[in-house]
Amino acid sequence: MIGLVFAGHGKFPEGLRNSTEMISGEMIQTEVVSLMPEDDPSSYGKRLEKAVNRMDTGDGVLVLADLRGGTPFNQSLMLCQKKHIYIVVGMNLPLALTANLNRNEDTTLDELAQCLIDAAPDSIDLVKYTYEGE
């Protein structure tokens, strides 16, 4: 099965995992690697690599990163050179749910990543209500 790693700033990745589990049930083969204010990029990168190694059982790892250009994304990108990982950046609850619910023994990393990219436009929307009061 494809491993999942939530990589992001502060407590956001942990909260996202908790919310995903509240809706879709326990997430197996999933880790959170949070960048905290006291972390430097190098130490964060080492923790991220260890998490990726633990999650990779041979089918690859999908990293969900919060922000393009941020340390979690940049350190994930560096791992792409030596690990079988894909990164989907801009993680949010709908995408985390999509990732968790579409992983199975038959899903490839390419298929799962494409599934998230296809779902991404529907994960955000603008809802406007015009109040017509007295």
N, C-alpha and C positions, 0 to 999 in steps of 0.2 A: 504494500500500500504506500502511496505517496505521503511523505511526511509534510507537516505544516509547521512553519515558524512565524510567529507574529513578532515583528521587529519595529520598535517605535520609541517615541519619546515619553518619558515619565511613566505614569501608571496607565496610560491609554491602552497599550497592548493587553495588559492583564484584564482591564475592564472589558475590553472587546471580547476576549476569550470567555470571560464569565457571562457576558450577555449572550454570546453565541450558544453556550452550554445551557443557559436558562431556556432558550427557545428550542434548540435542536437536540439536546441531550449531551451526555459526556463526549468530549472530543478525545479520541485516542490518537497516539502518535503525533502529538502537537506540543510545542513548547513556546514559551514567551521569553523574549530577550528584550528587556527594557533598558533604555539609555537613561541613566540618572545624572543629575548635575555633577556629581563627583567623578563620573566616568570620563576617561580620555578615549579617543578613537581607537587606539591600539588595544587597550584592555577590553573595550567593548567588542572589537573585532575577534579577539580570542574567545570570548564567551559565546559569541554568535557562531563561530566555527565549531565549537564543541557541541552546541545545540544542533547544528546542521548534521554533524557526524552521528549524533545519537538518533536523529529522526530518519536518517537515510538507511533504509533496509534493502536498497538495491533498485528501487523504483524512482528515486529522485526526491527532491524536496522543493516545495513551493514556499517561498518567503513572501509574506504579506507585509509590505513596508508602508509607513504612514506618510512619508514626505520625500518626493524626489529631491535629491541634492543634500538631504540631511545625513547625519552620521550613520544611522541604521541602514539607509539605502546605500550609501557609499561603501560601507563595509560589506554589505551583501553583494554588491557589484564586484568587489574584489574577489569574493569567493567564487563567483561565476567562472573565473579563469581556471579553477582547479577542482570544482565540485559540479555534480549534475543537479544544478538548481535553476529555477526560474524565479523571477521577482515580479510581483504585481504590486505596483505602487499606487497609493491613494486608498489604502484599506478603510473599509467602513463595515458596519454591521451586515448590510445585505450581501456584500461580497464575502465576508467571513462565513455567513450561512451557506452561500452558494458553494464555497470551497468545501465546507464540512459535509454537506448533503450530497455532493456529487463525487466524493472519493469512494472508490471501492477497489477490489482486487483487479478488476479489468480495466480501470481507467488509467490512461497514460498521462505523464506529466504534460505533454503537448495538449492533450484533450482537456485536462482540467484547467490549464492556463487559458486556453481559448474560451472555455465555458465562462470564466470570470470576465474576460475581455468583452464577450458578447453580452453579459449581464450588466456590465458597468454603466451604460447609459441609462438603464432603468433604475439604478441605485440612487440617483439624485433627481430632484425635480423642484420646480418652483410652484408653490400653491399660494394663490392670492385670493383673498376674499375682500370684496368691497362692501364696507359697512354703509348701509343706507339708513342712518338713524333719523331721529326727529329733527 
